[in-house]
């Protein structure tokens, strides 16, 4: 479910740049949205190509064991995990999320190993957001923990990890992330979350 949709800048033709691009590629007009909040993974294709932060709610039905890059051998029990990342390159959030959601991918990032073993049930979007701000917010919630030091944060000097283990009843965590008011951009970072310099 999309919790917030904001308008796009439109040109003289009445179409946004994303809509023009989509018509050229597919011959069809698709409405692209700037979203803050949880969405179903099947709606990633309608996101605007903005950079930002994202979260992947991953369910592992079975114990995960595997070698993951410099982390070496990693073992994770079955359960719910929240991976928090950022997408600032070409194509923004939808390009990165499409990669993570593809079933036939060759693992590139740490989280790709979990996406293959488990299921991405929901996606969290914060245009122009910072992944470290989301990690800080999540770690203040009850029973959220770091299951593997360094997982997903090999390029981050601030966070212990970007993969977080969720309590058995993960609904309280999902509800905390559901309020767009918690993640509205301000000059100081995300509302309610001090932005790290």
Secondary structure, 3 states (H helix, E strand, C coil): CCCCEECCCCCCCCCCHHHHHHHHHHCCCCCCEEEEEEECHHHHHHECCCCEEEEEEEEECCCEEEEEHHHEEEEECCEEEEEEEEECCCCHHHHHHHHHHCCCCCCCCHHHHHHHHCEEEEEEEEECCCHHHHHHHHHCCCCCECCCCCCCCCCCCCCCCCEEECCCCCHHHHHHHHCHHHHCEECCEECCCCCCC
